[in-house]
Amino acid sequence: MTGSILILGGGCFGLTAALELRSRGWKVTLIDQGALPHPDAASTDISKVVRMDYAADAQHTGMGLLSIERWKGWNARWGIDLYHEDGFLVMSRGTMQPGGFEHDSFHYLSGLGHALRHTDAAMLRERHPVWNAERYVEGYLNPIGGWVESGRVIAMLAKEAREAGIEVIEQVKAPRPVLAAGRCNGIESSDGRVWTADLVLVASGAWTPEVLPHLQNVMWTTAQTVFHFQPSQPERFRAPAFPVWGADIAKTGWYGFPANADGLVKVANHGVGRRVNASDTRVMPAGEEEKYRAFLRETFPALAEAPVHSNRVCLYCDTFDGAFWITHDEQFEGLVVAAGDSGHAFKFTPVLGEIIADVVEQKDNDWTPKYRARQPTAVGSDGARAS
Ligand SMILES: Cc1cc2nc3c(=O)[nH]c(=O)nc-3n(C[C@H](O)[C@H](O)[C@H](O)COP(=O)(O)OP(=O)(O)OC[C@H]3O[C@@H](n4cnc5c(N)ncnc54)[C@H](O)[C@@H]3O)c2cc1C
């Protein structure tokens, strides 16, 4: 099955789907409201965590593992390392408990034969001296995993899309799918431009609940914050002493990165967030910096007074159960949706294209049933998200 397809949105979902469908012979047009990488897109940042650690979740562990292999392949293809295998250190404030993210990830991955390094307070003090080992008593290091320069990845993928013959149309005024009588008939912009094709794929990230209001009962937009600190001695915050980390992450949401090439140390929180509309003006909540510094004082005292270089409000497209929403739409024929990232999709960029293309072509794929249209039942998450 091939044909023509319009893709609304040039983040990691839209671009990987475009490249994969183009490689399968589709005529692909990708439309974005801004220039790529879009500065407000979730995919556009200095770094994103890449991990296989998903408690006992076999599917996301498998997707993480294959993605890591492919990130290394992409580094080789691009001739530049945008994926950095600095390892993933997760520490708990108490001993690891069954049902806990650290415990279940450690035992599930060890059971698969992965060589993880169990870490107690004494080892933390010795090997990772920036940590407050009085406060964190047990966890583990996974040497496989790390971080990726997400904004630069999007720039690379956009370049490859143009080179592959995908029509990439940027800076389009408020493009929307044309929905009428149970069918999606194309895309139109607020200044009257119209595009038609056999299928329309909406991959508009956190804007999706606004672009497709009929999905607002299963997905919504939440605002999260990110801070970039500039310590005077960035070398103290580099791997192996300071790999990507999670600090009792499933209870607190706190996680972060080693210093990047510019000496910036990113800290963020994978928590509940605030419900917003994606087109609202982004506002940094009052007292947010102090919230970060309070956390740093008890976890990384050497970073707590470092100046803030920059900060950002970034948006998740949350689904009720934390699983992605990649499916043919039940209400509008000719419409496929790939969204619902719930704050944890970028790491899977190297496998997303095939998943989305298999859904578009309605091909069997072990990983797609989880993302099909479904009705809100119990609330869930990716296991590392603080509730
Ligand atoms: C603070 C924060 C931290 C994160 N950390 C991690 C992490 O460490 N690891 C990880 O794996 N994931 C992480 N994520 C999640 C990850 O960033 C997302 O899962 C992923 O980037 C979502 O990609 P996307 O393509 O769906 O959306 P986006 O990257 O937001 O792209 C959507 C695109 O659609 C365009 N668009 C929107 N509306 C329209 C419209 N009407 N018409 C045309 N174009 C439109 C936008 O301009 C944009 O270019 C994080 C997210 C946030 C917010």
The ligand as a Gaussian input file, in Angstrom:
#p B3LYP/6-31G(d) Opt

LIG

0 1
 C       10.582000      19.179000      29.522000
 C       10.607000      17.946000      28.673000
 C       11.605000      17.015000      28.876000
 C       11.626000      15.833000      28.133000
 N       12.633000      14.941000      28.348000
 C       12.652000      13.794000      27.641000
 C       13.704000      12.865000      27.840000
 O       14.614000      13.119000      28.627000
 N       13.688000      11.717000      27.097000
 C       12.689000      11.432000      26.202000
 O       12.703000      10.357000      25.616000
 N       11.671000      12.303000      25.987000
 C       11.639000      13.461000      26.693000
 N       10.638000      14.359000      26.489000
 C        9.560000      14.017000      25.557000
 C        9.927000      14.329000      24.130000
 O       10.482000      15.612000      24.037000
 C        8.673000      14.179000      23.301000
 O        8.137000      12.926000      23.552000
 C        8.879000      14.353000      21.804000
 O        9.777000      15.361000      21.544000
 C        7.535000      14.616000      21.158000
 O        7.716000      14.772000      19.782000
 P        6.529000      15.251000      18.850000
 O        7.014000      15.104000      17.455000
 O        5.280000      14.553000      19.241000
 O        6.271000      16.774000      19.246000
 P        7.120000      18.092000      18.977000
 O        8.558000      17.837000      19.022000
 O        6.584000      19.125000      19.899000
 O        6.770000      18.474000      17.477000
 C        5.493000      18.894000      17.102000
 C        5.649000      19.732000      15.848000
 O        4.335000      20.013000      15.378000
 C        4.280000      21.361000      14.967000
 N        2.901000      21.794000      15.017000
 C        2.115000      21.936000      16.095000
 N        0.886000      22.344000      15.732000
 C        0.900000      22.448000      14.393000
 C       -0.063000      22.799000      13.435000
 N       -1.311000      23.128000      13.767000
 N        0.307000      22.748000      12.161000
 C        1.596000      22.425000      11.800000
 N        2.536000      22.081000      12.647000
 C        2.200000      22.097000      13.937000
 C        5.178000      22.098000      15.926000
 O        5.606000      23.330000      15.394000
 C        6.326000      21.091000      16.095000
 O        7.349000      21.296000      15.170000
 C       10.607000      15.571000      27.188000
 C        9.621000      16.535000      26.934000
 C        9.615000      17.714000      27.669000
 C        8.524000      18.703000      27.411000

